């Protein structure tokens, strides 16, 4: 079901975004998914499939969006002034939770996978100009 929702979201994105942005985004998602697949194999010695890694990316994104919505809701409710480090930490924990649930890894293993994938995918997106 998650893969179906990811495909629908990509179709919507492709319909509204320029073709260059859509292709760059698709390359970024595929590269990040392959990176997660390889890093999971190296860190946990468990072979995960491409779809499992894609589910991990999608679930991590959903959890990060939920964390963002929670932060916006708490800011609107008068609990503003949160530290930027607290916000980054919350997003990273949401990211780790997505990997942990989708890949069936421990919190520590998921943290390493999330750190590696964040650094490498961020660097690659910077090189691609996204």
N, C-alpha and C positions, 0 to 999 in steps of 0.2 A: 504494500500500500504506500509506503514511504517513497519507493522508487517511482510509482505512478504519480504521486504529488510532485516529486522533483521534475519529472518529465513535463508535467503540465506547467509548472513554474517556468521552466526553460522555454517552452513554447510561447508563453505569455511574454517573457523577456525578449525573445527573438522577434516577436511581433512589434514591440515598441522601440527597441534599441537599433542603432545603426549596425550594419552587417559587420563592420570592422570590430566593433565592441562585442558583438555576439560571438564572433570567431575567437577573439582573444579570451573572452570569458570561458568558452567551451574548452579551449586549450588549457587554461588555468585549472579548470575543474578536473579535467582528465589527468593533468600532470600531478595535481595535489592528491587525487585518488590513487594514482600509481605510487606516489611517494609514501602514502599511508600504508598501502599494501606491502611495499618493500620494507619500510621501517618496522611494521608490525612483525614481519617475518624475522628480521634481524634482532628485535628486542625480545619477543616472546617465543620465538622458534615455532610458532603456529602459522601455518599457511592459510591466509584468508583470501577469499575470492574478490574479484573486482567489484561485484555488486555489494558485498559486505563492507568493503572500504567506502563505496559510494554512499551506502546507508549511514556509515559513521560520519561522513562529511555532512550529509543532510540532517541527521539528528543533532549533531553539534551545532549546526547553523540554527536549527529550530530552538534549541536550548539557549543559545546566545540571544536570539530575538526575544524569547520570553524573559530573559534576564534584563534586556534593554527596556522592554515594556514595564517590567516591575520597577526599574529605576525611574522611568518617566512618571509612573503612577505615584511613586513615593515622593518624588520631587513636587508633583502637583498637589500632593496632600500636605505639604509643608515640612517635609523631612529633607529639605534640600541641603546643599553644602557638603555633599559626600566627597571624600577625597578621590582624586583621579586614580590613585593607586588602589583604592578599594573597588572602584568601578572596573579597572583592568583585571583585578583579582577575581571579581565576580564573573566577568566574561570568560576568563581562563578556566575557572572551575566548571562553568557551564559547558565549555568546549571539551574539557576532560570527561565530564559526565556522559556526553554524547559518545565519545570513543569507548568509554568503559562499558556502556550498555550495548552498543552495536557490535563491538569486537569481542566482548566477553573477557576483557583484561582487567587487571587490578588497577587501583587508582594510581599507583606509582608508575606502572608500565604505561598507562594512558597519559599520564603527565609528560613522560619522556616523548611519546609519540606526538602529542599535541605540541610540545615545544619544538621538536624537529620539524614537523610539518608547518608550523607557524613561521618559523624563521626562513625555511627554504621557499615556501610558497610566497611569502611576503617579498623576499628577494627577487624571485622570478617575476612577480607582478610588477615590481619596480622596474626591472629590466624591460618588460613588455610595455610599460607606460600606462598601466591600468591604475 
